[in-house]
Amino acid sequence: MKFATISLISVFLFNGCGTLEYCKEPQYIKEARGIGEDPDHINSCGPDAVYDALSYFHKNVKFKREPFSKKEISKIIQARHTTSCRNILSVFDNRARQVTFISDMMAVLNHYGIHWYELTSRNLDEVHKKEGLGVAIVLVKRKGAINYHWMTYPFDSKRYIENFFAYKGEGNTVIKKVYILFRL
């Protein structure tokens, strides 16, 4: 009994709630993660932002079959070395499975032939004035917290991006990075 109590306390102290969350998940989710199709990541803001940018680029093109999907974008990201970092962080908080690192975003954009450069001013009004496709991937942060979110401009309006966390009732929004996209 003493060993079981110590083991249970150790699980909470050293592993966090992510471990318990994993234990409760259905088998199909565990299997999907095993083949790089983590549903938490597929439905997260990173793949959403890339998908929105690609859709914006191709808005006037009619395809027989869509050449990209959120699932495909997420699979490219999950095949990268950063997945092990997401897995480790998810032990402490299962929401870490949704994380898309800057290097992941740039790698998947490069996969689709899209290149980028950082707009140092972080002023969205400058996106159309700079050389590029008139589209930017934007990383916003909740002021005073470590809560980040990827967005696409102009797919998402300037006002919505600048007030993203306020609209959710979670505080002020800070624009951390703006990457202007272009093709070579």
Secondary structure in CASP SS format (residue, H / E / C, confidence):
PFRMAT SS
TARGET T0000
AUTHOR 0000-0000-0000
METHOD secondary structure of the structure
MODEL  1
M C 1.00
K H 1.00
F H 1.00
A H 1.00
T H 1.00
I H 1.00
S H 1.00
L H 1.00
I H 1.00
S H 1.00
V H 1.00
F H 1.00
L H 1.00
F H 1.00
N C 1.00
G C 1.00
C H 1.00
G H 1.00
T H 1.00
L H 1.00
E H 1.00
Y H 1.00
C H 1.00
K H 1.00
E C 1.00
P C 1.00
Q H 1.00
Y H 1.00
I H 1.00
K H 1.00
E H 1.00
A H 1.00
R H 1.00
G H 1.00
I C 1.00
G C 1.00
E C 1.00
D C 1.00
P H 1.00
D H 1.00
H H 1.00
I H 1.00
N C 1.00
S C 1.00
C H 1.00
G H 1.00
P H 1.00
D H 1.00
A H 1.00
V H 1.00
Y H 1.00
D H 1.00
A H 1.00
L H 1.00
S H 1.00
Y H 1.00
F H 1.00
H C 1.00
K C 1.00
N C 1.00
V C 1.00
K C 1.00
F C 1.00
K C 1.00
R C 1.00
E C 1.00
P C 1.00
F C 1.00
S C 1.00
K H 1.00
K H 1.00
E H 1.00
I H 1.00
S H 1.00
K H 1.00
I H 1.00
I H 1.00
Q H 1.00
A C 1.00
R C 1.00
H C 1.00
T C 1.00
T H 1.00
S H 1.00
C H 1.00
R H 1.00
N H 1.00
I H 1.00
L H 1.00
S H 1.00
V C 1.00
F C 1.00
D C 1.00
N H 1.00
R H 1.00
A H 1.00
R H 1.00
Q H 1.00
V C 1.00
T C 1.00
F C 1.00
I H 1.00
S H 1.00
D H 1.00
M H 1.00
M H 1.00
A H 1.00
V H 1.00
L H 1.00
N H 1.00
H H 1.00
Y C 1.00
G C 1.00
I C 1.00
H E 1.00
W E 1.00
Y E 1.00
E E 1.00
L C 1.00
T C 1.00
S C 1.00
R C 1.00
N C 1.00
L H 1.00
D H 1.00
E H 1.00
V C 1.00
H C 1.00
K C 1.00
K C 1.00
E C 1.00
G C 1.00
L C 1.00
G C 1.00
V C 1.00
A E 1.00
I E 1.00
V E 1.00
L E 1.00
V E 1.00
K E 1.00
R E 1.00
K C 1.00
G C 1.00
A C 1.00
I C 1.00
N C 1.00
Y E 1.00
H E 1.00
W E 1.00
M E 1.00
T E 1.00
Y E 1.00
P C 1.00
F C 1.00
D C 1.00
S C 1.00
K H 1.00
R H 1.00
Y H 1.00
I H 1.00
E H 1.00
N C 1.00
F H 1.00
F H 1.00
A H 1.00
Y H 1.00
K C 1.00
G C 1.00
E C 1.00
G C 1.00
N C 1.00
T E 1.00
V E 1.00
I E 1.00
K E 1.00
K E 1.00
V E 1.00
Y E 1.00
I E 1.00
L E 1.00
F E 1.00
R C 1.00
L C 1.00
END
